[in-house]
Amino acid sequence: MAKKIIFMGTPLFSVPILKSLYQNGYPIHTVYTQPPQRSHRGQKINKSPVQGISETLNIDFRTPENLSDNHKEYEFIKNLEADLAIVVAYGKILPKSYLNLTKKGFINIHASILPKWRGAAPIQRSIMNSDSEIGISIMKIVEKLDSGPVCNIYKMKFSQNDNAEEISEKLSLLAADKILDNVDDILEDKAKFTDQNHSKATYAKKIDKIEGKINWNDEASIILAKINGLYPVPGAFFNFNSERYKILKAEIGNGIGKNGEILNDKLEIACKNNKSIKILEIQRQGKKSQKISEFMLGSQMKKGLSIPNA
């Protein structure tokens, strides 16, 4: 009997993995993804990236609002008698009752080196914590969040100038490659799963917009990690003359001044320990992003002024 695989995912991060499985001949029978969402103005319906690629590849997909207390979806997966479910940033809670509905269980590709950074925002938290490496973990899903036994971990170095969008893309491509080394072993019961050391677990809670507030009394490395970790959304920001400005790209400089002081006409801002943040790209609230040279042409942020903590 032919194998059947269920794929569950929603954002752009999931797309290369689904494409990789499909293009390498793995039998993706059904895709689950979050339902289309209205734009904030309610005029446009936005499909998830995974729905978009499923339509392109002509793969059947389903978009339930939730799986909890959803008899229809429970019965569908049960009757499918699938061999395996692969979950990549689906964004919906999988009820415990579902986890035995496929022959080999539910496998998750999680964007961290487990048990570090379990939870919703592992890439952002890793950058904001100034980690030197990140990775993906291929694990069995159990009832407790991201705590199942791990089959393989693949690590990747990154620099302080890499942002969350760039790292997410690299990890997605890494996962798209490495999942191919694992699926057959999992289907054939050859994969070895090892329990996590739960005493070393850390948690990557969902990002709150207010975390983007910049404190110029922090060290430059901490501020840069926030800028890169929260790019592109929700973004790291400061306020000036009652308007919010989001820093999209920056680097650390050696400028010296009072914390928050504008040091030159290129919007280099002093911070703790005789270091500075050199802003390279910025976005005024409600406006398009600008390179700093363009932004400063009409800006009131002049050398010698101080920018308050957000």
Backbone torsions as a table, in degrees:
resi	resn	phi	psi	omega
1	MET	NA	137.7	-179.1
2	ALA	-65.6	146.3	178.5
3	LYS	-72.2	154.9	175.4
4	LYS	-132.1	129.3	178.3
5	ILE	-121.7	135.1	171.9
6	ILE	-99.4	136.0	175.4
7	PHE	-116.4	134.2	178.4
8	MET	-126.3	120.2	179.3
9	GLY	-169.5	164.9	-176.9
10	THR	-135.0	-56.4	-170.6
11	PRO	-82.0	-179.2	-180.0
12	LEU	-58.0	-33.2	179.3
13	PHE	-54.2	-34.4	-175.3
14	SER	-78.5	-22.2	-169.6
15	VAL	-62.4	-49.8	-179.6
16	PRO	-59.5	-32.1	-179.9
17	ILE	-68.9	-45.1	177.2
18	LEU	-61.6	-45.4	179.4
19	LYS	-61.0	-41.8	-179.2
20	SER	-62.0	-46.2	178.6
21	LEU	-61.6	-45.6	-178.3
22	TYR	-64.4	-47.7	-175.7
23	GLN	-69.6	-19.4	178.0
24	ASN	-99.7	16.7	168.3
25	GLY	86.4	9.6	178.5
26	TYR	-77.7	136.3	-170.5
27	PRO	-79.0	85.4	177.1
28	ILE	-79.4	104.0	-176.0
29	HIS	-80.0	-44.1	-175.6
30	THR	-145.0	142.9	175.1
31	VAL	-112.9	134.8	171.4
32	TYR	-108.4	132.8	178.0
33	THR	-147.8	161.8	-179.4
34	GLN	-68.3	149.2	-177.6
35	PRO	-66.5	157.3	177.3
36	PRO	-55.7	145.5	-178.5
37	GLN	-116.3	144.2	173.7
38	ARG	-74.9	145.5	173.9
39	SER	-65.4	165.9	-174.8
40	HIS	-62.5	-21.2	175.5
41	ARG	-94.0	-4.1	174.2
42	GLY	76.8	7.0	-175.4
43	GLN	-90.5	-23.5	-172.9
44	LYS	-125.9	141.0	175.2
45	ILE	-98.0	123.2	-177.5
46	ASN	-106.7	117.1	174.5
47	LYS	-76.4	152.2	174.7
48	SER	-69.2	152.7	175.7
49	PRO	-55.4	-35.7	-180.0
50	VAL	-69.4	-37.2	174.9
51	GLN	-62.5	-41.6	-179.4
52	GLY	-59.6	-46.7	-178.8
53	ILE	-72.5	-29.3	176.4
54	SER	-64.3	-41.2	176.9
55	GLU	-64.1	-42.3	180.0
56	THR	-61.9	-41.3	-177.8
57	LEU	-87.3	-1.2	179.3
58	ASN	61.1	43.9	175.8
59	ILE	-101.9	134.0	176.7
60	ASP	-60.5	138.5	179.5
61	PHE	-137.6	157.6	179.8
62	ARG	-133.6	143.7	-174.2
63	THR	-131.8	60.2	179.3
64	PRO	-68.1	150.6	176.8
65	GLU	-64.3	-35.4	176.9
66	ASN	-160.8	168.9	178.2
67	LEU	-107.6	-20.1	179.1
68	SER	-65.7	133.6	180.0
69	ASP	54.0	33.5	-179.1
70	ASN	-112.6	90.3	-175.1
71	HIS	-62.5	-37.9	-177.7
72	LYS	-59.9	-48.0	-177.9
73	GLU	-72.9	-35.5	176.8
74	TYR	-58.8	-47.9	-178.6
75	GLU	-68.0	-35.6	179.1
76	PHE	-61.8	-49.1	-178.7
77	ILE	-67.2	-39.6	178.9
78	LYS	-60.5	-47.6	-177.1
79	ASN	-72.5	-20.7	178.9
80	LEU	-67.1	-30.4	-177.7
81	GLU	52.3	48.5	-178.8
82	ALA	-70.7	156.2	179.3
83	ASP	-83.1	-33.0	-172.9
84	LEU	-159.3	147.3	170.0
85	ALA	-118.5	132.3	178.7
86	ILE	-113.9	121.8	-174.1
87	VAL	-113.8	127.4	-179.9
88	VAL	-137.4	98.0	176.5
89	ALA	54.3	49.1	178.6
90	TYR	-66.7	-41.3	177.3
91	GLY	87.2	7.7	175.9
92	LYS	-124.6	145.7	178.1
93	ILE	-72.9	132.8	176.7
94	LEU	-94.5	115.2	179.0
95	PRO	-61.0	148.6	180.0
96	LYS	-55.8	-34.4	-176.6
97	SER	-64.4	-19.3	-178.6
98	TYR	-83.1	-23.1	-163.9
99	LEU	-67.9	-15.7	177.4
100	ASN	-107.0	14.0	-176.4
101	LEU	-82.7	-12.5	173.0
102	THR	-112.5	156.1	-173.1
103	LYS	-64.0	-36.0	-177.4
104	LYS	-111.9	14.4	174.8
105	GLY	83.6	-163.7	179.8
106	PHE	-114.9	127.0	-180.0
107	ILE	-108.9	137.6	179.7
108	ASN	-117.5	138.0	168.9
109	ILE	-101.7	110.4	-175.0
110	HIS	-109.9	136.4	-173.0
111	ALA	-86.7	58.7	172.1
112	SER	-160.4	170.6	175.9
113	ILE	-92.7	88.0	-176.2
114	LEU	-62.6	144.0	14.8
115	PRO	-87.5	8.2	179.0
116	LYS	-76.3	138.2	174.9
117	TRP	60.3	53.6	164.9
118	ARG	-69.0	147.7	173.8
119	GLY	118.9	-163.0	-164.2
120	ALA	-79.3	-28.0	-170.4
121	ALA	-132.2	57.5	-174.8
122	PRO	-66.7	-36.9	-178.8
123	ILE	-67.7	-47.8	-180.0
124	GLN	-61.2	-44.4	-178.1
125	ARG	-67.1	-36.3	179.5
126	SER	-64.3	-42.9	178.4
127	ILE	-67.2	-46.6	-177.9
128	MET	-65.6	-22.2	177.3
129	ASN	-87.8	-0.3	-178.2
130	SER	58.5	37.9	172.7
131	ASP	-64.3	156.4	179.5
132	SER	-98.4	-14.7	178.3
133	GLU	-145.3	158.3	179.8
134	ILE	-142.0	179.1	-179.4
135	GLY	-175.5	-170.6	174.5
136	ILE	-125.1	145.1	177.0
137	SER	-120.9	132.0	175.6
138	ILE	-102.3	116.4	-168.3
139	MET	-139.5	158.5	171.6
140	LYS	-80.8	139.9	176.8
141	ILE	-83.8	129.5	173.0
142	VAL	-122.2	179.7	-174.6
143	GLU	-62.0	-40.8	-177.8
144	LYS	-80.8	138.7	-172.5
145	LEU	-55.1	121.1	171.6
146	ASP	52.1	32.3	-175.6
147	SER	-115.1	8.7	-177.9
148	GLY	-75.1	166.6	178.9
149	PRO	-63.5	148.0	-172.4
150	VAL	-107.5	135.8	177.9
151	CYS	-87.8	-52.0	180.0
152	ASN	-149.4	149.7	174.5
153	ILE	-125.3	133.9	178.3
154	TYR	-122.4	124.3	-172.9
155	LYS	-105.2	157.8	-178.7
156	MET	-148.5	133.7	176.1
157	LYS	-79.7	152.7	171.2
158	PHE	-146.9	161.2	-176.2
159	SER	-104.4	169.7	-178.9
160	GLN	-69.4	-10.7	179.6
161	ASN	-97.5	-3.1	176.5
162	ASP	-80.3	135.8	178.6
163	ASN	-102.4	172.5	-173.1
164	ALA	-62.4	-36.9	179.5
165	GLU	-65.0	-44.3	-179.9
166	GLU	-65.3	-44.2	-179.5
167	ILE	-67.3	-39.0	177.9
168	SER	-59.3	-42.9	179.2
169	GLU	-64.2	-42.8	179.8
170	LYS	-64.8	-42.4	179.6
171	LEU	-67.0	-36.7	178.5
172	SER	-62.8	-43.1	178.9
173	LEU	-68.6	-36.8	175.4
174	LEU	-61.2	-45.2	179.6
175	ALA	-64.4	-38.9	179.9
176	ALA	-62.0	-32.2	177.9
177	ASP	-79.6	-49.1	-171.2
178	LYS	-74.6	-24.8	178.4
179	ILE	-62.4	-28.3	179.7
180	LEU	-67.5	-24.1	178.0
181	ASP	-81.7	-6.3	-172.0
182	ASN	-118.6	-28.8	-171.3
183	VAL	-61.0	-47.6	-177.9
184	ASP	-61.8	-42.8	179.1
185	ASP	-61.1	-39.7	179.2
186	ILE	-66.5	-44.7	-179.2
187	LEU	-64.8	-30.8	-177.1
188	GLU	-98.9	10.9	179.2
189	ASP	60.4	30.0	177.9
190	LYS	-99.1	-13.8	-178.6
191	ALA	-71.6	140.9	177.7
192	LYS	-104.6	119.3	-180.0
193	PHE	-103.9	134.0	-178.0
194	THR	-117.5	133.6	177.9
195	ASP	-62.5	144.0	175.5
196	GLN	-73.9	155.6	170.7
197	ASN	-84.9	94.6	-172.4
198	HIS	-64.9	-22.1	179.8
199	SER	-69.6	-16.4	-179.5
200	LYS	-103.6	9.4	-177.3
201	ALA	-69.1	137.6	169.5
202	THR	-125.5	161.2	-170.7
203	TYR	-124.1	134.7	-179.2
204	ALA	-104.1	83.3	-176.9
205	LYS	-66.8	158.6	178.9
206	LYS	-55.6	140.9	-178.6
207	ILE	-72.9	133.1	173.7
208	ASP	-101.6	136.8	-178.0
209	LYS	-53.5	-35.0	-175.8
210	ILE	-65.3	-18.4	177.9
211	GLU	-67.7	-14.3	179.7
212	GLY	-76.6	-8.1	-179.6
213	LYS	-61.5	129.3	-179.9
214	ILE	-92.9	133.8	175.2
215	ASN	-112.2	111.3	-175.7
216	TRP	-72.0	-4.6	173.2
217	ASN	-83.6	-7.2	175.9
218	ASP	-78.3	163.9	173.9
219	GLU	-70.0	152.2	-178.0
220	ALA	-58.5	-37.1	-178.8
221	SER	-64.6	-35.8	178.6
222	ILE	-69.2	-42.0	179.2
223	ILE	-65.2	-43.7	179.5
224	LEU	-63.8	-39.7	178.3
225	ALA	-62.0	-36.1	177.3
226	LYS	-68.5	-44.7	179.3
227	ILE	-58.1	-47.9	-177.3
228	ASN	-74.6	-36.7	-179.1
229	GLY	-68.4	-29.7	-177.2
230	LEU	-102.0	14.5	176.9
231	TYR	-90.3	135.2	1.7
232	PRO	-89.3	-20.3	178.9
233	VAL	-132.8	147.0	1.0
234	PRO	-78.3	-14.0	177.1
235	GLY	93.3	150.4	174.3
236	ALA	-93.1	139.7	-170.8
237	PHE	-144.7	162.8	169.0
238	PHE	-137.6	164.3	178.3
239	ASN	-111.7	142.4	177.0
240	PHE	-147.2	124.7	-177.8
241	ASN	51.7	44.5	175.1
242	SER	67.6	16.2	175.3
243	GLU	-121.2	149.1	-178.4
244	ARG	-96.6	137.9	178.5
245	TYR	-126.7	127.7	179.6
246	LYS	-99.5	128.0	176.4
247	ILE	-88.6	119.7	-176.8
248	LEU	-95.5	-32.8	-179.4
249	LYS	-148.8	138.8	-178.2
250	ALA	-157.1	171.4	173.6
251	GLU	-146.4	163.7	-178.9
252	ILE	-84.2	134.7	176.7
253	GLY	-118.4	-179.7	-178.6
254	ASN	-110.5	19.1	-179.9
255	GLY	-66.4	144.7	-177.3
256	ILE	-120.0	132.8	177.7
257	GLY	-179.4	-175.3	175.4
258	LYS	-69.1	144.8	-178.9
259	ASN	-55.7	125.1	-179.1
260	GLY	92.0	-4.2	-178.3
261	GLU	-78.0	136.9	174.8
262	ILE	-80.3	120.7	-169.5
263	LEU	-93.1	-21.7	-178.2
264	ASN	-160.4	-177.8	-177.1
265	ASP	-83.8	11.0	175.1
266	LYS	-107.2	12.8	178.7
267	LEU	57.3	54.6	169.7
268	GLU	-94.7	128.0	-170.9
269	ILE	-119.3	129.2	-177.9
270	ALA	-72.9	146.0	173.8
271	CYS	-143.2	-164.6	-169.0
272	LYS	-63.9	150.7	171.7
273	ASN	62.4	39.4	173.9
274	ASN	57.5	38.6	172.9
275	LYS	-124.8	171.2	-177.7
276	SER	-145.4	166.1	173.9
277	ILE	-110.9	120.1	177.2
278	LYS	-96.7	108.2	-176.9
279	ILE	-78.6	129.3	-178.2
280	LEU	-107.2	-30.3	179.5
281	GLU	-146.8	138.6	-172.0
282	ILE	-143.2	157.7	178.1
283	GLN	-138.2	116.6	174.6
284	ARG	-74.8	142.4	-176.7
285	GLN	-53.5	126.6	179.0
286	GLY	81.5	1.9	-178.3
287	LYS	-118.4	171.8	178.0
288	LYS	-79.1	161.3	177.7
289	SER	-70.9	151.3	-178.8
290	GLN	-139.5	144.8	167.4
291	LYS	-65.7	150.3	-171.7
292	ILE	-63.7	-31.9	179.1
293	SER	-63.7	-39.0	178.3
294	GLU	-72.1	-43.0	-177.4
295	PHE	-61.3	-41.1	-173.2
296	MET	-72.6	-14.5	-178.9
297	LEU	-59.9	-37.8	-178.9
298	GLY	-117.9	17.9	-173.7
299	SER	-86.9	149.4	174.2
300	GLN	-91.3	2.5	178.6
301	MET	-82.7	97.6	-173.4
302	LYS	-107.5	156.1	177.6
303	LYS	-53.7	134.6	178.3
304	GLY	96.8	-20.5	176.4
305	LEU	-75.8	160.9	178.5
306	SER	-114.6	140.0	176.3
307	ILE	-99.9	122.0	-178.2
308	PRO	-70.7	159.4	172.2
309	ASN	-64.9	138.6	-176.6
310	ALA	-60.8	NA	NA
